[in-house]
Amino acid sequence: MSTSTATYTVVGMTCNGCVNKVTNAVTEVAGVDDVDVDVSDGTLEVFGQIDDAAIRAAVAQIGYKIAD
């Protein structure tokens, strides 16, 4: 299987605690190999087998939103 990279904009992240929450939640999604979250520009970069719906659901479950 090949791996992919997807970049999302996460609305509502304001601190390193937010980064940790998003990192932990998305890391638990099946197929995700690595995650890079940057609070300064509000981005989430996901590496691995990308399941867009599962990533969006994981972020929403912890109270954040991925911008469309």
Chimera marker file (.cmm) of the C-alpha trace (Angstrom):
<marker_set name="trace">
<marker id="1" x="0.000" y="0.000" z="0.000" r="1" g="1" b="0" radius="0.5"/>
<marker id="2" x="1.164" y="3.474" z="-0.770" r="1" g="1" b="0" radius="0.5"/>
<marker id="3" x="1.004" y="6.283" z="1.700" r="1" g="1" b="0" radius="0.5"/>
<marker id="4" x="-0.414" y="9.722" z="1.110" r="1" g="1" b="0" radius="0.5"/>
<marker id="5" x="-0.234" y="13.136" z="2.687" r="1" g="1" b="0" radius="0.5"/>
<marker id="6" x="-3.226" y="15.361" z="3.359" r="1" g="1" b="0" radius="0.5"/>
<marker id="7" x="-3.259" y="18.875" z="4.769" r="1" g="1" b="0" radius="0.5"/>
<marker id="8" x="-6.246" y="20.331" z="6.608" r="1" g="1" b="0" radius="0.5"/>
<marker id="9" x="-6.999" y="23.690" z="8.228" r="1" g="1" b="0" radius="0.5"/>
<marker id="10" x="-8.308" y="23.212" z="11.763" r="1" g="1" b="0" radius="0.5"/>
<marker id="11" x="-10.559" y="25.955" z="13.126" r="1" g="1" b="0" radius="0.5"/>
<marker id="12" x="-10.301" y="26.816" z="16.806" r="1" g="1" b="0" radius="0.5"/>
<marker id="13" x="-6.757" y="25.778" z="17.745" r="1" g="1" b="0" radius="0.5"/>
<marker id="14" x="-5.165" y="28.446" z="19.928" r="1" g="1" b="0" radius="0.5"/>
<marker id="15" x="-2.458" y="26.790" z="22.048" r="1" g="1" b="0" radius="0.5"/>
<marker id="16" x="-0.113" y="23.847" z="22.473" r="1" g="1" b="0" radius="0.5"/>
<marker id="17" x="-2.823" y="22.019" z="24.421" r="1" g="1" b="0" radius="0.5"/>
<marker id="18" x="-4.942" y="22.166" z="21.275" r="1" g="1" b="0" radius="0.5"/>
<marker id="19" x="-2.045" y="20.774" z="19.253" r="1" g="1" b="0" radius="0.5"/>
<marker id="20" x="-1.712" y="17.855" z="21.660" r="1" g="1" b="0" radius="0.5"/>
<marker id="21" x="-5.443" y="17.090" z="21.554" r="1" g="1" b="0" radius="0.5"/>
<marker id="22" x="-5.579" y="17.127" z="17.757" r="1" g="1" b="0" radius="0.5"/>
<marker id="23" x="-2.354" y="15.111" z="17.447" r="1" g="1" b="0" radius="0.5"/>
<marker id="24" x="-3.564" y="12.445" z="19.868" r="1" g="1" b="0" radius="0.5"/>
<marker id="25" x="-7.014" y="12.168" z="18.294" r="1" g="1" b="0" radius="0.5"/>
<marker id="26" x="-5.809" y="11.897" z="14.709" r="1" g="1" b="0" radius="0.5"/>
<marker id="27" x="-2.959" y="9.533" z="15.581" r="1" g="1" b="0" radius="0.5"/>
<marker id="28" x="-5.610" y="7.067" z="16.792" r="1" g="1" b="0" radius="0.5"/>
<marker id="29" x="-7.292" y="6.940" z="13.361" r="1" g="1" b="0" radius="0.5"/>
<marker id="30" x="-6.593" y="3.634" z="11.613" r="1" g="1" b="0" radius="0.5"/>
<marker id="31" x="-4.006" y="3.963" z="8.849" r="1" g="1" b="0" radius="0.5"/>
<marker id="32" x="-2.434" y="7.187" z="10.127" r="1" g="1" b="0" radius="0.5"/>
<marker id="33" x="1.358" y="6.865" z="10.312" r="1" g="1" b="0" radius="0.5"/>
<marker id="34" x="2.289" y="10.372" z="11.458" r="1" g="1" b="0" radius="0.5"/>
<marker id="35" x="0.738" y="13.756" z="12.189" r="1" g="1" b="0" radius="0.5"/>
<marker id="36" x="2.170" y="17.275" z="12.142" r="1" g="1" b="0" radius="0.5"/>
<marker id="37" x="0.077" y="20.036" z="13.716" r="1" g="1" b="0" radius="0.5"/>
<marker id="38" x="1.039" y="23.714" z="13.563" r="1" g="1" b="0" radius="0.5"/>
<marker id="39" x="-0.953" y="26.027" z="15.826" r="1" g="1" b="0" radius="0.5"/>
<marker id="40" x="0.523" y="29.195" z="14.301" r="1" g="1" b="0" radius="0.5"/>
<marker id="41" x="-1.048" y="28.564" z="10.896" r="1" g="1" b="0" radius="0.5"/>
<marker id="42" x="-3.808" y="26.208" z="12.043" r="1" g="1" b="0" radius="0.5"/>
<marker id="43" x="-2.735" y="23.299" z="9.883" r="1" g="1" b="0" radius="0.5"/>
<marker id="44" x="-2.928" y="19.557" z="10.346" r="1" g="1" b="0" radius="0.5"/>
<marker id="45" x="-0.790" y="17.416" z="8.074" r="1" g="1" b="0" radius="0.5"/>
<marker id="46" x="-1.556" y="13.697" z="8.050" r="1" g="1" b="0" radius="0.5"/>
<marker id="47" x="0.681" y="10.969" z="6.631" r="1" g="1" b="0" radius="0.5"/>
<marker id="48" x="-0.429" y="7.424" z="5.902" r="1" g="1" b="0" radius="0.5"/>
<marker id="49" x="-3.547" y="5.779" z="4.548" r="1" g="1" b="0" radius="0.5"/>
<marker id="50" x="-5.857" y="8.793" z="4.509" r="1" g="1" b="0" radius="0.5"/>
<marker id="51" x="-9.481" y="8.232" z="5.518" r="1" g="1" b="0" radius="0.5"/>
<marker id="52" x="-10.836" y="11.757" z="5.164" r="1" g="1" b="0" radius="0.5"/>
<marker id="53" x="-14.153" y="11.058" z="6.911" r="1" g="1" b="0" radius="0.5"/>
<marker id="54" x="-12.447" y="9.372" z="9.879" r="1" g="1" b="0" radius="0.5"/>
<marker id="55" x="-9.966" y="12.229" z="10.285" r="1" g="1" b="0" radius="0.5"/>
<marker id="56" x="-12.734" y="14.827" z="10.163" r="1" g="1" b="0" radius="0.5"/>
<marker id="57" x="-14.773" y="12.821" z="12.686" r="1" g="1" b="0" radius="0.5"/>
<marker id="58" x="-11.817" y="12.488" z="15.081" r="1" g="1" b="0" radius="0.5"/>
<marker id="59" x="-11.212" y="16.250" z="14.983" r="1" g="1" b="0" radius="0.5"/>
<marker id="60" x="-14.915" y="17.031" z="15.441" r="1" g="1" b="0" radius="0.5"/>
<marker id="61" x="-15.178" y="14.614" z="18.366" r="1" g="1" b="0" radius="0.5"/>
<marker id="62" x="-12.695" y="16.697" z="20.366" r="1" g="1" b="0" radius="0.5"/>
<marker id="63" x="-14.478" y="19.969" z="19.602" r="1" g="1" b="0" radius="0.5"/>
<marker id="64" x="-12.639" y="21.373" z="16.584" r="1" g="1" b="0" radius="0.5"/>
<marker id="65" x="-13.666" y="21.744" z="12.962" r="1" g="1" b="0" radius="0.5"/>
<marker id="66" x="-11.790" y="21.179" z="9.745" r="1" g="1" b="0" radius="0.5"/>
<marker id="67" x="-12.421" y="24.047" z="7.329" r="1" g="1" b="0" radius="0.5"/>
<marker id="68" x="-13.954" y="23.071" z="4.001" r="1" g="1" b="0" radius="0.5"/>
<link id1="1" id2="2" r="1" g="1" b="0" radius="0.2"/>
<link id1="2" id2="3" r="1" g="1" b="0" radius="0.2"/>
<link id1="3" id2="4" r="1" g="1" b="0" radius="0.2"/>
<link id1="4" id2="5" r="1" g="1" b="0" radius="0.2"/>
<link id1="5" id2="6" r="1" g="1" b="0" radius="0.2"/>
<link id1="6" id2="7" r="1" g="1" b="0" radius="0.2"/>
<link id1="7" id2="8" r="1" g="1" b="0" radius="0.2"/>
<link id1="8" id2="9" r="1" g="1" b="0" radius="0.2"/>
<link id1="9" id2="10" r="1" g="1" b="0" radius="0.2"/>
<link id1="10" id2="11" r="1" g="1" b="0" radius="0.2"/>
<link id1="11" id2="12" r="1" g="1" b="0" radius="0.2"/>
<link id1="12" id2="13" r="1" g="1" b="0" radius="0.2"/>
<link id1="13" id2="14" r="1" g="1" b="0" radius="0.2"/>
<link id1="14" id2="15" r="1" g="1" b="0" radius="0.2"/>
<link id1="15" id2="16" r="1" g="1" b="0" radius="0.2"/>
<link id1="16" id2="17" r="1" g="1" b="0" radius="0.2"/>
<link id1="17" id2="18" r="1" g="1" b="0" radius="0.2"/>
<link id1="18" id2="19" r="1" g="1" b="0" radius="0.2"/>
<link id1="19" id2="20" r="1" g="1" b="0" radius="0.2"/>
<link id1="20" id2="21" r="1" g="1" b="0" radius="0.2"/>
<link id1="21" id2="22" r="1" g="1" b="0" radius="0.2"/>
<link id1="22" id2="23" r="1" g="1" b="0" radius="0.2"/>
<link id1="23" id2="24" r="1" g="1" b="0" radius="0.2"/>
<link id1="24" id2="25" r="1" g="1" b="0" radius="0.2"/>
<link id1="25" id2="26" r="1" g="1" b="0" radius="0.2"/>
<link id1="26" id2="27" r="1" g="1" b="0" radius="0.2"/>
<link id1="27" id2="28" r="1" g="1" b="0" radius="0.2"/>
<link id1="28" id2="29" r="1" g="1" b="0" radius="0.2"/>
<link id1="29" id2="30" r="1" g="1" b="0" radius="0.2"/>
<link id1="30" id2="31" r="1" g="1" b="0" radius="0.2"/>
<link id1="31" id2="32" r="1" g="1" b="0" radius="0.2"/>
<link id1="32" id2="33" r="1" g="1" b="0" radius="0.2"/>
<link id1="33" id2="34" r="1" g="1" b="0" radius="0.2"/>
<link id1="34" id2="35" r="1" g="1" b="0" radius="0.2"/>
<link id1="35" id2="36" r="1" g="1" b="0" radius="0.2"/>
<link id1="36" id2="37" r="1" g="1" b="0" radius="0.2"/>
<link id1="37" id2="38" r="1" g="1" b="0" radius="0.2"/>
<link id1="38" id2="39" r="1" g="1" b="0" radius="0.2"/>
<link id1="39" id2="40" r="1" g="1" b="0" radius="0.2"/>
<link id1="40" id2="41" r="1" g="1" b="0" radius="0.2"/>
<link id1="41" id2="42" r="1" g="1" b="0" radius="0.2"/>
<link id1="42" id2="43" r="1" g="1" b="0" radius="0.2"/>
<link id1="43" id2="44" r="1" g="1" b="0" radius="0.2"/>
<link id1="44" id2="45" r="1" g="1" b="0" radius="0.2"/>
<link id1="45" id2="46" r="1" g="1" b="0" radius="0.2"/>
<link id1="46" id2="47" r="1" g="1" b="0" radius="0.2"/>
<link id1="47" id2="48" r="1" g="1" b="0" radius="0.2"/>
<link id1="48" id2="49" r="1" g="1" b="0" radius="0.2"/>
<link id1="49" id2="50" r="1" g="1" b="0" radius="0.2"/>
<link id1="50" id2="51" r="1" g="1" b="0" radius="0.2"/>
<link id1="51" id2="52" r="1" g="1" b="0" radius="0.2"/>
<link id1="52" id2="53" r="1" g="1" b="0" radius="0.2"/>
<link id1="53" id2="54" r="1" g="1" b="0" radius="0.2"/>
<link id1="54" id2="55" r="1" g="1" b="0" radius="0.2"/>
<link id1="55" id2="56" r="1" g="1" b="0" radius="0.2"/>
<link id1="56" id2="57" r="1" g="1" b="0" radius="0.2"/>
<link id1="57" id2="58" r="1" g="1" b="0" radius="0.2"/>
<link id1="58" id2="59" r="1" g="1" b="0" radius="0.2"/>
<link id1="59" id2="60" r="1" g="1" b="0" radius="0.2"/>
<link id1="60" id2="61" r="1" g="1" b="0" radius="0.2"/>
<link id1="61" id2="62" r="1" g="1" b="0" radius="0.2"/>
<link id1="62" id2="63" r="1" g="1" b="0" radius="0.2"/>
<link id1="63" id2="64" r="1" g="1" b="0" radius="0.2"/>
<link id1="64" id2="65" r="1" g="1" b="0" radius="0.2"/>
<link id1="65" id2="66" r="1" g="1" b="0" radius="0.2"/>
<link id1="66" id2="67" r="1" g="1" b="0" radius="0.2"/>
<link id1="67" id2="68" r="1" g="1" b="0" radius="0.2"/>
</marker_set>
